[in-house]
Amino acid sequence: MNLKNFTPLVFLASLGAGGVAVAPFILMQYSVGPDSGLITQSQLWAGGLGGAAAAYYSLLELVMVLFTLLHFALTAWFGLMLFRWMKTPQFMELANDPLKNGALAAPLISLLMSMNLFIGPIRYFIPALSENFQSLFLPAMGFWALLFAVSMLAEIFLLGISFRKGFDVSKINFGWLLHPFLLGMLTVVGTGLAAMSQSQEIADTAAFMSMISGSMGVFLLLVKMVVLFKSHFEAKGLPQRSFLPGFLIVLPIITLFAISAYRFGHYLGRFHGFHSDAYFYAVIGGAFAFEIWYLLFGIFLLAEYFRMHHFKEFYVTQWGLVCPFVAFASLAAFAYSAVLQSPFIYALAALSIAASIIIYLELLVKHFNCSRNTQNGVVCES
C-alpha cells in the first residue's frame, strides 16, 4: 500500500494481531490462573502438565508468541507509513470528513493494545517483568497518560468538526463507532492500572482519568448506536459490502467497557472496601448475555455476505471482523470465572479464539496478495 491509497484503517490488522495474542492469556488467566495476581508461564507448568493438556497449552503459548511478534512488526511498519502520510494533503482531508475521520482512531487503538500485550503475554513469558511488575506501573502510567491526552484531545477535536460542519446522517456506517472503540480501549488500560497497582496514588489517578474517558465513550456509544440503527432502519436494505464488517464492531466496544467496569470494581474493592461479587456477576453476565444474541444476529445478517462475497474480495474494512471474535472470546473467559464455570462457556471462548485466528490468517494472505498485485482471483479494493 503506497501513500496515495494509504488509510489508517490498516492498523486494524496490527490491532487484530494484538487481540489474538491477548485472548489465550485471558483464557488461561480466568480458567487456570491464580486466585490473586496474573498467571505466568512458570505457574502454569509447575504442576507438570502432560499429554493433551501440555499440547493444548503449548499451542496457546505459540499463538501468543507469534501474534505478539506480528503485532509489533505491523505496528512499526504501518507507523512509518502513517508518519509519512500525515505530511500529505490526504491527512487533513480525512480529518475534516466527519463520516470518515473515525479511521484516525485506529492507530491509537493499536498502540493502546501494545500496552495490553506488555501486561499479558510479554509479562507472562519474561520472569524479570513478572517479578518486578509493580516497578513498571509508574512508567506505564506516564505512557498511558500521554496516550490519554492525545486520544482525548483528538476525540474532542474530531467531535467538534462533526458539530461545526455537519454531515449527511443517512451515509453513516458502523465504522463511525471507532471513536467509542478508542475511548473504550483507553479506559480498559487505565482501569487495569487502577486495579493492579499497589500504589494508591497511581490507582486513584488512573481510576479518575478512566472515568473521564469512560463516560465520554459510553455517551458516544449510546448516541451513535441510536443514530446508526435509526439510519439503517430508514434505509432500504443493507449498506454496501465494504461497510458490512463494521456491524460487529459493537462486540469489542461492549467487551472493553464491561472489562473496564470489572477492573474498576477491583480497584474499589482494594482501596475503598467495595464488596463486588454480585457486581462482577451483573457486569460480566449482562455484557456477555448481550454479546451472545448480538453475535448470533450479526452472523445471521452477514451469512449471505460471507457465502457470496467475503472470500472473493478484499478491502481494509474486512480487518474489522477479527476483533469481534477476539472480544467475544475474552468476555467468555471472564464469564467463565465470574458468572458460570461451564464447559460450554469455555468451549465458546476457545472456539472464538480459533475463529479469530482463521479469519486473521485468511485476511493476511489476501492483504499481502493485494498489496503485491497478485490477487489470485480476489477483487482488491482500497
Kinemage of the C-alpha trace (Angstrom):
@kinemage 1
@onewidth
@group {chain A} dominant
@subgroup {mainchain}
@vectorlist {calphas} color= white
{ca met a 1} P 0.000 0.000 0.000
{ca asn a 2} L 1.547 3.315 -1.093
{ca leu a 3} L 0.922 6.786 0.326
{ca lys a 4} L -1.635 7.593 -2.369
{ca asn a 5} L -4.115 4.980 -1.148
{ca phe a 6} L -2.894 4.637 2.452
{ca thr a 7} L -5.572 4.540 5.140
{ca pro a 8} L -5.106 4.465 8.937
{ca leu a 9} L -7.584 1.581 8.961
{ca val a 10} L -4.676 -0.753 8.159
{ca phe a 11} L -3.896 -0.538 11.894
{ca leu a 12} L -6.900 -2.809 12.380
{ca ala a 13} L -4.530 -5.548 11.181
{ca ser a 14} L -1.981 -4.856 13.942
{ca leu a 15} L -4.816 -4.393 16.429
{ca gly a 16} L -6.280 -7.751 15.452
{ca ala a 17} L -2.903 -9.459 15.854
{ca gly a 18} L -2.587 -7.990 19.341
{ca gly a 19} L -6.081 -9.113 20.221
{ca val a 20} L -5.414 -12.684 19.055
{ca ala a 21} L -2.236 -12.706 21.182
{ca val a 22} L -4.032 -11.452 24.313
{ca ala a 23} L -7.073 -13.759 24.101
{ca pro a 24} L -5.270 -17.034 25.054
{ca phe a 25} L -3.668 -15.259 28.016
{ca ile a 26} L -7.063 -14.075 29.249
{ca leu a 27} L -8.487 -17.572 28.826
{ca met a 28} L -5.673 -19.082 30.904
{ca gln a 29} L -5.862 -16.313 33.499
{ca tyr a 30} L -9.545 -16.894 34.223
{ca ser a 31} L -9.614 -20.669 33.896
{ca val a 32} L -6.375 -21.965 35.460
{ca gly a 33} L -4.737 -18.781 36.769
{ca pro a 34} L -4.042 -17.976 40.434
{ca asp a 35} L -6.750 -16.541 42.692
{ca ser a 36} L -4.731 -13.338 43.002
{ca gly a 37} L -2.231 -11.841 40.601
{ca leu a 38} L -1.572 -12.617 36.957
{ca ile a 39} L -0.617 -16.027 35.664
{ca thr a 40} L 2.940 -16.700 34.481
{ca gln a 41} L 4.417 -19.474 32.369
{ca ser a 42} L 6.220 -20.981 35.367
{ca gln a 43} L 2.957 -21.126 37.350
{ca leu a 44} L 1.112 -22.853 34.515
{ca trp a 45} L 3.716 -25.570 34.087
{ca ala a 46} L 4.564 -26.001 37.775
{ca gly a 47} L 2.004 -28.792 38.089
{ca gly a 48} L 3.737 -30.897 35.460
{ca leu a 49} L 1.281 -30.798 32.558
{ca gly a 50} L 1.437 -33.714 30.163
{ca gly a 51} L -0.335 -35.324 27.235
{ca ala a 52} L -3.204 -33.458 25.604
{ca ala a 53} L -3.122 -30.686 28.217
{ca ala a 54} L 0.547 -29.973 27.500
{ca ala a 55} L -0.100 -29.882 23.756
{ca tyr a 56} L -3.107 -27.597 24.215
{ca tyr a 57} L -1.348 -25.033 26.400
{ca ser a 58} L 1.767 -25.174 24.224
{ca leu a 59} L -0.454 -24.269 21.278
{ca leu a 60} L -1.937 -21.335 23.188
{ca glu a 61} L 1.556 -20.136 24.056
{ca leu a 62} L 2.634 -20.434 20.418
{ca val a 63} L -0.313 -18.275 19.372
{ca met a 64} L 0.648 -15.684 21.987
{ca val a 65} L 4.264 -15.524 20.770
{ca leu a 66} L 3.592 -15.442 17.027
{ca phe a 67} L 0.807 -12.873 17.128
{ca thr a 68} L 2.666 -10.653 19.615
{ca leu a 69} L 5.604 -10.504 17.207
{ca leu a 70} L 3.228 -9.896 14.292
{ca his a 71} L 1.519 -7.065 16.190
{ca phe a 72} L 4.742 -5.181 16.826
{ca ala a 73} L 6.085 -5.798 13.324
{ca leu a 74} L 2.902 -4.445 11.723
{ca thr a 75} L 2.705 -1.545 14.189
{ca ala a 76} L 6.255 -0.461 13.298
{ca trp a 77} L 5.670 -0.840 9.549
{ca phe a 78} L 2.324 0.936 9.491
{ca gly a 79} L 3.640 3.563 11.893
{ca leu a 80} L 6.380 4.589 9.456
{ca met a 81} L 3.820 4.843 6.672
{ca leu a 82} L 1.445 6.819 8.898
{ca phe a 83} L 4.044 9.477 9.727
{ca arg a 84} L 4.827 9.907 6.032
{ca trp a 85} L 1.129 10.007 5.123
{ca met a 86} L 0.379 12.674 7.763
{ca lys a 87} L 2.510 15.096 5.720
{ca thr a 88} L 0.237 14.735 2.694
{ca pro a 89} L -2.975 16.704 1.960
{ca gln a 90} L -4.978 13.473 2.315
{ca phe a 91} L -4.464 13.566 6.090
{ca met a 92} L -6.325 16.841 6.677
{ca glu a 93} L -8.894 15.884 4.061
{ca leu a 94} L -9.727 12.749 6.069
{ca ala a 95} L -9.630 14.573 9.415
{ca asn a 96} L -12.175 17.113 8.187
{ca asp a 97} L -14.624 14.472 6.943
{ca pro a 98} L -16.981 13.543 9.836
{ca leu a 99} L -18.081 10.396 8.006
{ca lys a 100} L -14.546 9.017 7.630
{ca asn a 101} L -12.316 10.543 10.312
{ca gly a 102} L -13.041 7.675 12.700
{ca ala a 103} L -10.240 5.901 10.806
{ca leu a 104} L -7.783 8.143 12.641
{ca ala a 105} L -8.648 6.349 15.872
{ca ala a 106} L -7.267 3.011 14.603
{ca pro a 107} L -3.536 3.795 15.161
{ca leu a 108} L -4.193 4.911 18.732
{ca ile a 109} L -6.300 1.824 19.469
{ca ser a 110} L -3.492 -0.378 18.173
{ca leu a 111} L -0.906 1.468 20.288
{ca leu a 112} L -3.029 1.008 23.402
{ca met a 113} L -3.296 -2.685 22.563
{ca ser a 114} L 0.507 -2.779 22.762
{ca met a 115} L 0.226 -1.891 26.455
{ca asn a 116} L -2.125 -4.845 26.976
{ca leu a 117} L 0.495 -7.103 25.411
{ca phe a 118} L 3.101 -5.983 27.941
{ca ile a 119} L 0.660 -6.623 30.803
{ca gly a 120} L -0.386 -10.007 29.403
{ca pro a 121} L 1.665 -12.194 27.026
{ca ile a 122} L 5.040 -10.431 27.346
{ca arg a 123} L 4.998 -10.383 31.155
{ca tyr a 124} L 3.730 -13.991 31.098
{ca phe a 125} L 6.900 -15.237 29.369
{ca ile a 126} L 9.539 -12.976 30.949
{ca pro a 127} L 10.221 -13.653 34.667
{ca ala a 128} L 12.091 -10.348 35.079
{ca leu a 129} L 8.903 -8.476 34.221
{ca ser a 130} L 6.553 -10.596 36.314
{ca glu a 131} L 8.878 -10.462 39.343
{ca asn a 132} L 9.240 -6.671 39.116
{ca phe a 133} L 5.734 -5.967 37.861
{ca gln a 134} L 4.888 -3.206 40.334
{ca ser a 135} L 8.016 -1.226 39.458
{ca leu a 136} L 6.683 -0.885 35.910
{ca phe a 137} L 3.496 0.919 36.888
{ca leu a 138} L 4.983 4.405 37.147
{ca pro a 139} L 6.467 4.417 33.612
{ca ala a 140} L 3.344 2.653 32.329
{ca met a 141} L 1.215 5.345 33.945
{ca gly a 142} L 3.316 8.031 32.269
{ca phe a 143} L 2.989 6.445 28.822
{ca trp a 144} L -0.743 5.871 29.266
{ca ala a 145} L -1.240 9.464 30.453
{ca leu a 146} L 0.443 10.665 27.244
{ca leu a 147} L -1.850 8.482 25.129
{ca phe a 148} L -4.784 9.661 27.238
{ca ala a 149} L -4.021 13.314 26.461
{ca val a 150} L -3.536 12.653 22.745
{ca ser a 151} L -6.671 10.491 22.475
{ca met a 152} L -8.950 12.833 24.397
{ca leu a 153} L -7.765 15.919 22.514
{ca ala a 154} L -8.134 14.085 19.206
{ca glu a 155} L -11.659 12.927 20.070
{ca ile a 156} L -12.730 16.399 21.170
{ca phe a 157} L -11.227 17.908 18.007
{ca leu a 158} L -12.941 15.377 15.727
{ca leu a 159} L -16.233 15.691 17.612
{ca gly a 160} L -16.009 19.456 17.184
{ca ile a 161} L -15.613 19.012 13.425
{ca ser a 162} L -18.801 16.924 13.356
{ca phe a 163} L -20.745 19.619 15.180
{ca arg a 164} L -19.370 22.544 13.184
{ca lys a 165} L -19.501 21.060 9.693
{ca gly a 166} L -22.439 18.677 9.937
{ca phe a 167} L -22.894 15.669 7.670
{ca asp a 168} L -25.463 13.511 5.932
{ca val a 169} L -26.700 11.125 8.634
{ca ser a 170} L -28.078 8.740 6.020
{ca lys a 171} L -24.493 7.964 4.905
{ca ile a 172} L -23.122 6.863 8.283
{ca asn a 173} L -21.953 3.302 8.912
{ca phe a 174} L -20.765 1.224 11.845
{ca gly a 175} L -17.168 2.339 11.248
{ca trp a 176} L -18.402 5.530 12.943
{ca leu a 177} L -18.087 3.571 16.206
{ca leu a 178} L -14.278 3.648 16.120
{ca his a 179} L -14.484 6.748 18.309
{ca pro a 180} L -16.050 4.966 21.316
{ca phe a 181} L -13.819 1.982 20.478
{ca leu a 182} L -10.765 4.172 21.105
{ca leu a 183} L -12.226 5.540 24.331
{ca gly a 184} L -13.077 2.026 25.471
{ca met a 185} L -9.529 0.793 24.842
{ca leu a 186} L -8.161 3.856 26.632
{ca thr a 187} L -10.416 3.154 29.598
{ca val a 188} L -9.672 -0.567 29.846
{ca val a 189} L -5.931 0.119 30.084
{ca gly a 190} L -6.481 2.828 32.670
{ca thr a 191} L -8.728 0.708 34.849
{ca gly a 192} L -6.174 -2.094 34.550
{ca leu a 193} L -3.560 0.223 36.041
{ca ala a 194} L -6.009 1.220 38.777
{ca ala a 195} L -6.926 -2.377 39.608
{ca met a 196} L -3.417 -3.840 39.647
{ca ser a 197} L -1.225 -1.072 41.035
{ca gln a 198} L -0.339 -1.288 44.714
{ca ser a 199} L 0.268 2.460 44.803
{ca gln a 200} L -2.926 4.239 45.807
{ca glu a 201} L -1.732 7.461 44.207
{ca ile a 202} L -1.307 5.764 40.815
{ca ala a 203} L -4.521 3.779 41.234
{ca asp a 204} L -6.615 6.802 42.229
{ca thr a 205} L -5.254 8.889 39.365
{ca ala a 206} L -5.761 6.173 36.767
{ca ala a 207} L -9.266 5.429 38.063
{ca phe a 208} L -10.416 9.038 37.860
{ca met a 209} L -8.899 9.587 34.429
{ca ser a 210} L -10.608 6.381 33.312
{ca met a 211} L -13.941 7.776 34.452
{ca ile a 212} L -13.379 10.756 32.149
{ca ser a 213} L -12.638 8.654 29.057
{ca gly a 214} L -15.191 6.006 30.023
{ca ser a 215} L -18.053 8.454 30.480
{ca met a 216} L -17.289 10.076 27.134
{ca gly a 217} L -17.030 6.679 25.454
{ca val a 218} L -20.324 5.377 26.848
{ca phe a 219} L -22.059 8.630 25.906
{ca leu a 220} L -20.785 8.477 22.311
{ca leu a 221} L -21.592 4.772 22.049
{ca leu a 222} L -25.205 5.298 23.085
{ca val a 223} L -25.718 8.351 20.873
{ca lys a 224} L -24.067 6.782 17.844
{ca met a 225} L -25.885 3.455 18.249
{ca val a 226} L -29.276 5.185 18.328
{ca val a 227} L -28.411 7.252 15.240
{ca leu a 228} L -26.944 4.237 13.421
{ca phe a 229} L -29.916 1.969 13.955
{ca lys a 230} L -32.340 4.758 13.097
{ca ser a 231} L -30.420 5.423 9.884
{ca his a 232} L -30.269 1.740 8.943
{ca phe a 233} L -33.978 1.193 9.614
{ca glu a 234} L -34.822 4.138 7.389
{ca ala a 235} L -32.571 2.917 4.568
{ca lys a 236} L -33.563 0.241 2.072
{ca gly a 237} L -31.637 -2.981 2.570
{ca leu a 238} L -28.116 -3.429 3.914
{ca pro a 239} L -25.307 -0.920 3.324
{ca gln a 240} L -22.638 -1.567 0.698
{ca arg a 241} L -20.448 -4.595 1.293
{ca ser a 242} L -17.347 -2.699 2.408
{ca phe a 243} L -19.314 -1.395 5.406
{ca leu a 244} L -20.818 -4.717 6.483
{ca pro a 245} L -17.837 -5.976 8.570
{ca gly a 246} L -18.267 -2.932 10.801
{ca phe a 247} L -21.626 -4.215 12.033
{ca leu a 248} L -19.869 -6.472 14.561
{ca ile a 249} L -17.664 -3.700 15.953
{ca val a 250} L -20.224 -3.301 18.717
{ca leu a 251} L -18.878 -6.501 20.338
{ca pro a 252} L -15.342 -5.307 21.139
{ca ile a 253} L -16.680 -1.985 22.407
{ca ile a 254} L -19.093 -3.710 24.799
{ca thr a 255} L -16.290 -6.033 25.895
{ca leu a 256} L -13.937 -3.147 26.619
{ca phe a 257} L -16.447 -1.261 28.746
{ca ala a 258} L -17.517 -4.427 30.569
{ca ile a 259} L -13.913 -5.317 31.429
{ca ser a 260} L -13.311 -1.700 32.419
{ca ala a 261} L -16.240 -1.860 34.839
{ca tyr a 262} L -14.934 -5.191 36.150
{ca arg a 263} L -11.473 -3.760 36.773
{ca phe a 264} L -12.950 -0.636 38.325
{ca gly a 265} L -14.754 -2.906 40.773
{ca his a 266} L -11.425 -4.489 41.722
{ca tyr a 267} L -9.985 -1.020 42.295
{ca leu a 268} L -12.915 -0.091 44.536
{ca gly a 269} L -12.563 -3.344 46.444
{ca arg a 270} L -8.842 -2.925 47.041
{ca phe a 271} L -8.798 0.738 48.070
{ca his a 272} L -12.365 1.542 49.153
{ca gly a 273} L -13.726 -1.652 50.730
{ca phe a 274} L -16.268 -2.315 47.977
{ca his a 275} L -17.854 -5.792 48.137
{ca ser a 276} L -18.083 -6.714 44.485
{ca asp a 277} L -19.050 -10.375 43.845
{ca ala a 278} L -22.636 -9.592 42.831
{ca tyr a 279} L -21.413 -6.544 40.906
{ca phe a 280} L -18.966 -8.669 38.881
{ca tyr a 281} L -21.712 -11.171 38.102
{ca ala a 282} L -24.068 -8.434 36.884
{ca val a 283} L -21.499 -6.537 34.824
{ca ile a 284} L -19.878 -9.505 33.084
{ca gly a 285} L -23.044 -11.607 32.903
{ca gly a 286} L -25.102 -8.779 31.438
{ca ala a 287} L -22.497 -7.868 28.841
{ca phe a 288} L -21.894 -11.496 27.839
{ca ala a 289} L -25.621 -12.164 27.535
{ca phe a 290} L -25.931 -9.169 25.213
{ca glu a 291} L -22.981 -10.329 23.098
{ca ile a 292} L -24.383 -13.837 22.634
{ca trp a 293} L -27.544 -12.693 20.890
{ca tyr a 294} L -25.821 -9.828 19.075
{ca leu a 295} L -23.162 -12.153 17.640
{ca leu a 296} L -25.831 -14.608 16.501
{ca phe a 297} L -27.777 -11.746 14.926
{ca gly a 298} L -24.625 -10.469 13.228
{ca ile a 299} L -23.727 -13.887 11.824
{ca phe a 300} L -27.284 -14.269 10.508
{ca leu a 301} L -27.134 -10.813 8.942
{ca leu a 302} L -23.746 -11.398 7.323
{ca ala a 303} L -24.316 -15.020 6.259
{ca glu a 304} L -25.047 -14.156 2.625
{ca tyr a 305} L -22.119 -11.732 2.524
{ca phe a 306} L -19.732 -14.469 3.670
{ca arg a 307} L -21.214 -17.030 1.319
{ca met a 308} L -21.266 -14.817 -1.775
{ca his a 309} L -18.550 -12.177 -1.414
{ca his a 310} L -16.116 -12.285 1.507
{ca phe a 311} L -13.683 -14.847 0.118
{ca lys a 312} L -13.710 -13.291 -3.352
{ca glu a 313} L -12.958 -9.694 -2.287
{ca phe a 314} L -10.603 -7.755 -0.074
{ca tyr a 315} L -10.935 -4.287 1.404
{ca val a 316} L -9.268 -2.933 4.522
{ca thr a 317} L -12.519 -2.782 6.480
{ca gln a 318} L -12.600 -6.592 6.484
{ca trp a 319} L -9.960 -6.443 9.234
{ca gly a 320} L -12.799 -5.315 11.448
{ca leu a 321} L -14.023 -8.931 11.515
{ca val a 322} L -11.149 -10.110 13.732
{ca cys a 323} L -11.740 -8.027 16.861
{ca pro a 324} L -15.371 -9.128 17.423
{ca phe a 325} L -14.356 -12.796 17.781
{ca val a 326} L -11.370 -11.880 19.945
{ca ala a 327} L -13.630 -9.754 22.119
{ca phe a 328} L -16.250 -12.468 22.435
{ca ala a 329} L -13.577 -14.995 23.446
{ca ser a 330} L -12.148 -12.605 26.039
{ca leu a 331} L -15.501 -11.818 27.612
{ca ala a 332} L -16.406 -15.514 27.610
{ca ala a 333} L -13.252 -16.156 29.651
{ca phe a 334} L -14.314 -13.503 32.149
{ca ala a 335} L -17.806 -15.034 32.229
{ca tyr a 336} L -16.311 -18.467 32.898
{ca ser a 337} L -14.743 -17.052 36.057
{ca ala a 338} L -17.342 -14.542 37.251
{ca val a 339} L -20.669 -15.958 36.022
{ca leu a 340} L -20.722 -19.693 35.335
{ca gln a 341} L -17.853 -22.181 35.194
{ca ser a 342} L -19.452 -24.218 32.457
{ca pro a 343} L -17.545 -26.275 29.867
{ca phe a 344} L -19.894 -24.746 27.303
{ca ile a 345} L -18.695 -21.213 28.061
{ca tyr a 346} L -15.069 -22.352 27.990
{ca ala a 347} L -15.693 -24.020 24.636
{ca leu a 348} L -17.226 -20.805 23.283
{ca ala a 349} L -14.083 -18.921 24.285
{ca ala a 350} L -11.729 -21.488 22.743
{ca leu a 351} L -13.736 -21.742 19.513
{ca ser a 352} L -13.876 -17.953 19.197
{ca ile a 353} L -10.091 -17.776 19.504
{ca ala a 354} L -9.795 -20.426 16.780
{ca ala a 355} L -12.228 -18.486 14.567
{ca ser a 356} L -10.286 -15.243 15.053
{ca ile a 357} L -7.025 -16.972 14.049
{ca ile a 358} L -8.580 -18.470 10.918
{ca ile a 359} L -10.144 -15.153 9.889
{ca tyr a 360} L -6.902 -13.298 10.590
{ca leu a 361} L -4.738 -15.623 8.502
{ca glu a 362} L -7.244 -15.576 5.636
{ca leu a 363} L -7.241 -11.764 5.627
{ca leu a 364} L -3.457 -11.579 5.963
{ca val a 365} L -2.998 -13.677 2.829
{ca lys a 366} L -5.492 -11.552 0.888
{ca his a 367} L -3.962 -8.290 2.137
{ca phe a 368} L -0.461 -9.460 1.215
{ca asn a 369} L -1.516 -10.612 -2.240
{ca cys a 370} L -3.411 -7.405 -2.949
{ca ser a 371} L -0.514 -5.223 -1.794
{ca arg a 372} L 1.779 -7.093 -4.215
{ca asn a 373} L -0.789 -7.066 -7.034
{ca thr a 374} L -1.017 -10.866 -7.005
{ca gln a 375} L -4.729 -11.074 -6.377
{ca asn a 376} L -5.130 -14.810 -7.129
{ca gly a 377} L -8.711 -14.234 -8.199
{ca val a 378} L -9.555 -11.850 -5.333
{ca val a 379} L -11.027 -8.446 -6.147
{ca cys a 380} L -8.920 -5.851 -4.297
{ca glu a 381} L -10.407 -2.558 -3.212
{ca ser a 382} L -8.934 0.230 -1.080
